[in-house]
Amino acid sequence: MMKRLLISTRLRRVQRRNHSEAAAAAAPQPPHVPVLCDTAIEHLQPLPGGTYIDMTFGAGGHTRRIFEKCPEAKVYALDRDPVAHQLARELSQKEKYKGRLIPLLGKFSDIPKLFEEHGLSRNSLNGILFDFGCSSMQFDEAERGFSISKDGPLDMRMDGGHSGGVTAAEVLSKIEETDLARILRIYGEEKAAKKIARGLIDARKALVQIETTKQLADLVEDILSSGPRRDKLQRPSHSATKTFQALRIFVNNELNEINYGMVLANEILRREGRLVTITFHSLEDTIVKRHINGNVVAGAANPLPLKYSGHDIIDDPEMLQSLVQTNWKPLHRHVIVPDAEEVARNSRSRSAKLRAAVKVN
């Protein structure tokens, strides 16, 4: 009885909060700003006649800079997001990019099929650029369901459902409490994972359908009732930030895709080809670092998430052995982070880390 009363009170508080907040007119958003762009291109060192792949095209900031640095280069622009793919298609029609910019629609794991379709072979690229995570465009569009600060349907699929898959709302409508707690703990590094999972499942049992980003953010905030949080850099952080991160990673199978993307980088780069990666949280960076250092085992950098989702786990002993004997030579001793000036210009760059390496075998 007390538990039902507590759930009912919590839901009424969330509903009152929702009704009391008037819908504000959407403020104009600044254009997408690629993070560590100059540094990334400096380490990529595009060459005339060279062939490159931008594995996360987004709004095309890095790709444009490659062409500014080297107009004679050729760039394959990959993105799983149909909106980003359309931007790449439009850009490829401009006279100065015709025949040099080739848009590709798909995930990292689609690369073998896409390479076959375009007649590309192994060890054929001069450089690869990864800019992991979501783009500013995805966070800025409420209807994509990524943003805590903008109310929209709780979707979170990076491809907008182009290849099917389940939404974050569908996950929350079906998942068991123990599984949800694991996702929050592993993918979100959320210390209160069990408490949040229990509260969200209790809400579902009370016949509450969590269908919008605001509903989820408000429920998590109310479940924790701990006031404003701070992240690892001591910045103010919403209580639901880690929950949103965990669900987004799970829905998009992100860590497995990153792991496989790093495997593919080793396969498709030619000797002396360059790898540049930009990551935005420790789970991503750890996978990259372990591949570059040759510290890869089945399950790669984060065994539990990869094992739990059951996709793209490396279990080929011969391939594992080749990854343990690293083929990479780092181009810098320490991880590169944005300077204070870039952080002041673009707050989303604060947690970015850049790593670059040359393929030596």
C-alpha positions in Angstrom: 0.0 0.0 0.0 2.8 2.4 1.0 4.7 1.6 -2.2 1.7 2.3 -4.4 1.1 5.6 -2.5 4.8 6.6 -3.0 4.6 5.8 -6.8 1.3 7.8 -7.1 2.8 10.8 -5.3 5.9 10.7 -7.5 3.8 10.6 -10.7 1.6 13.4 -9.5 4.7 15.6 -8.9 6.1 14.8 -12.3 2.7 15.5 -13.9 2.4 18.8 -12.1 5.9 19.8 -13.2 5.0 19.0 -16.8 1.8 21.0 -16.8 3.3 24.0 -15.0 6.1 24.4 -17.6 5.0 26.3 -20.6 6.3 25.3 -23.9 9.0 27.8 -24.8 9.7 28.8 -28.3 12.7 26.9 -29.7 15.8 29.1 -29.7 17.9 29.1 -32.8 20.7 26.7 -32.5 24.3 27.5 -33.5 25.7 25.5 -36.5 27.3 22.1 -35.8 30.9 22.7 -34.7 33.3 19.8 -35.3 35.5 19.2 -32.3 39.3 19.3 -32.5 39.0 19.8 -36.2 42.3 21.4 -37.0 44.2 18.9 -34.8 42.4 16.0 -36.4 43.3 17.0 -39.9 46.8 17.9 -38.9 47.3 14.3 -37.7 45.4 12.8 -40.6 47.8 14.6 -43.1 45.7 14.2 -46.3 47.8 13.7 -49.4 47.0 14.5 -53.1 45.6 11.4 -54.6 45.0 9.8 -51.2 41.8 8.0 -50.3 40.2 8.6 -46.9 37.0 7.7 -45.0 35.2 9.9 -42.6 33.4 7.2 -40.6 31.1 9.7 -38.8 30.2 12.4 -41.4 27.6 14.3 -39.3 27.3 17.8 -40.8 30.5 17.3 -42.8 32.8 19.6 -40.8 35.8 17.3 -40.8 35.3 16.2 -44.4 35.2 19.8 -45.6 38.4 20.5 -43.7 40.1 17.5 -45.4 39.2 19.1 -48.8 40.4 22.5 -47.7 43.7 21.0 -46.7 44.0 18.8 -49.8 41.5 19.4 -52.7 42.9 16.5 -54.6 42.0 13.9 -52.0 39.1 11.4 -52.2 36.8 11.0 -49.2 34.2 8.3 -48.5 31.6 9.8 -46.1 29.9 7.3 -43.9 27.0 7.9 -41.5 24.1 5.7 -40.2 21.9 8.8 -39.9 19.8 9.4 -43.1 19.8 13.1 -42.4 23.6 13.2 -42.3 23.7 11.0 -45.4 21.4 13.4 -47.3 23.8 16.3 -46.3 26.7 14.3 -47.7 24.8 13.6 -50.9 24.0 17.3 -51.4 27.6 18.2 -50.7 28.8 15.6 -53.2 26.8 17.3 -56.0 28.8 20.6 -55.6 31.2 21.1 -58.5 34.4 21.1 -56.3 33.5 17.8 -54.6 32.1 15.9 -57.6 33.8 12.5 -58.0 35.8 13.1 -54.8 33.1 12.8 -52.1 31.3 9.5 -52.0 28.4 9.3 -49.5 27.8 6.0 -47.7 24.8 5.1 -45.6 25.4 2.6 -42.8 27.1 1.6 -39.6 30.7 0.7 -39.1 29.8 -2.9 -39.3 28.3 -2.3 -42.8 31.7 -1.3 -44.2 32.6 -4.7 -45.6 29.4 -4.8 -47.7 29.8 -1.1 -48.7 33.4 -1.6 -49.7 32.4 -4.5 -51.9 29.7 -2.4 -53.5 32.2 0.3 -54.3 35.0 -1.9 -55.4 37.3 -1.0 -52.5 39.7 -3.6 -51.3 41.5 -4.3 -48.0 44.6 -2.2 -47.2 43.4 0.5 -49.7 42.9 3.6 -47.6 45.4 6.3 -46.6 43.5 7.5 -43.6 40.4 7.0 -41.3 38.7 9.5 -39.1 36.3 8.6 -36.3 34.3 11.2 -34.4 32.3 8.9 -32.0 29.0 9.6 -30.2 26.1 11.7 -31.3 26.3 14.8 -33.4 25.1 18.2 -32.3 22.3 17.9 -34.9 20.9 14.8 -33.1 21.0 16.4 -29.7 19.5 19.7 -31.0 16.5 18.0 -32.6 13.9 17.2 -30.0 12.1 14.6 -32.2 15.3 12.4 -32.2 14.9 11.8 -28.5 18.5 12.3 -27.4 18.2 15.5 -25.4 17.3 15.9 -21.8 16.7 19.6 -22.2 14.3 19.3 -25.2 11.0 17.3 -24.9 10.4 14.8 -27.6 9.6 11.2 -28.3 11.9 8.8 -26.5 13.5 7.3 -29.6 17.4 7.6 -29.5 18.0 5.6 -32.7 20.8 7.2 -34.5 19.5 6.0 -37.9 16.0 7.3 -37.1 14.6 3.7 -37.5 16.0 3.4 -41.0 17.2 -0.2 -40.3 14.5 -1.0 -37.7 15.6 -1.6 -34.2 13.8 -0.7 -31.0 13.4 2.7 -29.4 14.4 3.6 -25.9 10.7 3.8 -25.0 10.2 0.3 -26.3 13.2 -0.9 -24.2 11.7 0.6 -21.1 8.3 -0.9 -21.8 9.5 -4.4 -21.8 12.9 -4.8 -20.1 13.3 -6.6 -16.7 14.5 -4.7 -13.7 17.8 -6.6 -13.4 18.6 -6.1 -17.0 17.8 -2.4 -16.9 20.1 -2.0 -13.8 22.9 -3.7 -15.7 22.5 -1.4 -18.7 22.5 1.7 -16.5 25.5 0.5 -14.5 27.6 -0.7 -17.4 26.8 1.7 -20.2 26.0 4.7 -18.0 28.5 4.0 -15.2 25.5 5.0 -13.0 26.1 4.3 -9.3 22.4 4.5 -8.5 21.5 2.0 -11.3 19.5 -0.4 -9.1 17.5 2.5 -7.5 16.7 4.1 -10.9 15.8 0.7 -12.5 13.5 -0.1 -9.6 11.8 3.3 -9.8 11.3 3.1 -13.6 9.8 -0.4 -13.4 7.6 0.6 -10.5 6.3 3.5 -12.7 5.6 1.0 -15.5 3.7 -1.3 -13.1 1.6 1.7 -12.1 0.6 1.9 -15.8 2.7 4.8 -16.6 4.1 4.7 -20.2 7.4 6.5 -20.4 7.2 7.8 -24.0 9.0 11.2 -24.0 12.4 12.5 -23.0 10.9 14.8 -20.4 8.9 12.1 -18.8 12.1 10.0 -18.4 14.2 12.9 -17.2 11.7 14.0 -14.6 11.1 10.5 -13.3 14.8 9.9 -12.8 15.2 13.2 -11.2 12.3 12.4 -8.8 13.6 8.9 -8.1 17.0 10.2 -7.0 15.7 13.3 -5.3 19.3 14.3 -4.7 19.5 17.7 -6.2 21.9 18.8 -9.0 24.8 16.4 -9.8 28.3 17.1 -11.0 30.2 15.0 -13.6 33.8 13.9 -13.4 35.0 17.4 -14.4 32.8 18.9 -11.6 30.4 20.4 -14.1 26.7 20.7 -13.2 24.9 17.6 -14.6 21.3 16.6 -14.8 20.3 13.6 -12.7 19.3 11.6 -15.8 22.4 12.3 -17.9 23.9 8.8 -17.3 20.5 7.1 -17.8 20.1 8.8 -21.2 23.7 7.8 -22.1 23.2 4.2 -21.1 19.9 3.8 -23.1 21.4 5.6 -26.1 24.5 3.3 -26.2 22.3 0.2 -25.7 19.7 1.1 -28.4 22.5 1.8 -30.9 24.8 -1.0 -30.0 27.5 1.7 -29.9 30.4 -0.1 -28.0 30.2 -3.1 -30.3 30.2 -0.9 -33.3 33.2 1.1 -32.1 35.0 -2.1 -31.3 34.3 -3.5 -34.7 35.2 -0.2 -36.3 38.6 -0.4 -34.8 39.0 -3.9 -36.1 38.0 -2.7 -39.6 40.5 0.2 -39.4 43.3 -2.3 -39.1 41.9 -4.2 -42.0 41.2 -1.4 -44.5 44.1 1.0 -43.9 47.3 0.5 -46.0 50.7 0.4 -44.4 51.7 3.9 -43.1 48.0 4.8 -43.2 46.7 7.1 -40.5 44.0 6.6 -37.8 42.5 9.5 -36.0 39.8 9.1 -33.3 37.8 11.5 -31.2 35.9 10.1 -28.2 33.6 11.7 -25.7 33.5 9.4 -22.7 35.7 6.8 -21.1 33.9 3.7 -22.5 34.7 4.9 -26.0 38.2 6.0 -25.3 39.1 2.7 -23.5 38.2 0.7 -26.5 40.3 2.9 -28.8 43.3 2.9 -26.4 43.3 -0.9 -26.0 43.2 -1.5 -29.8 46.1 0.9 -30.4 48.1 -0.6 -27.5 47.4 -4.2 -28.6 45.5 -5.0 -25.4 42.4 -6.6 -27.0 40.7 -9.7 -25.8 37.3 -11.3 -26.5 34.9 -8.5 -25.5 37.5 -5.8 -26.2 37.6 -2.9 -23.9 34.4 -3.4 -22.0 33.7 -7.1 -21.6 30.4 -7.0 -19.9 28.6 -4.6 -22.3 29.9 -6.5 -25.4 29.1 -9.9 -23.9 25.7 -8.8 -22.7 24.4 -7.5 -26.0 25.8 -10.4 -27.9 26.8 -8.7 -31.1 30.1 -8.5 -33.0 32.2 -10.2 -30.3 35.6 -11.1 -31.7 36.1 -14.8 -31.2 38.5 -15.6 -34.0 41.7 -16.7 -32.3 43.9 -15.8 -35.3 42.4 -12.3 -35.5 42.7 -11.8 -31.7 46.4 -12.8 -31.9 47.0 -10.2 -34.6 45.3 -7.5 -32.5 47.3 -8.4 -29.4 50.5 -7.8 -31.6 49.6 -4.2 -32.2 49.9 -2.8 -35.7 49.7 0.8 -34.5 52.3 3.4 -33.6 50.9 6.3 -31.7 51.6 9.7 -33.1 51.7 11.4 -29.7 52.6 10.4 -26.2 49.6 11.7 -24.3 45.9 11.9 -25.2 45.1 15.3 -26.8 42.2 17.4 -25.4 40.8 20.7 -26.5 42.4 23.9 -25.2 40.6 26.5 -23.1 39.8 28.6 -26.1 38.0 25.8 -28.0 36.1 24.8 -24.8 35.0 28.4 -24.4 33.8 28.5 -28.1 32.1 25.0 -28.0 31.1 23.6 -24.6 30.4 20.2 -26.1 34.2 19.8 -26.7 35.0 19.7 -23.0 35.1 15.9 -22.6 36.7 15.2 -26.1 39.9 13.1 -26.4 41.9 12.7 -29.6 44.1 9.8 -30.3 46.1 9.3 -33.6 48.3 6.4 -34.8 50.0 5.1 -37.9 49.6 1.5 -39.1 53.0 0.0 -39.2 52.3 -3.5 -40.5 
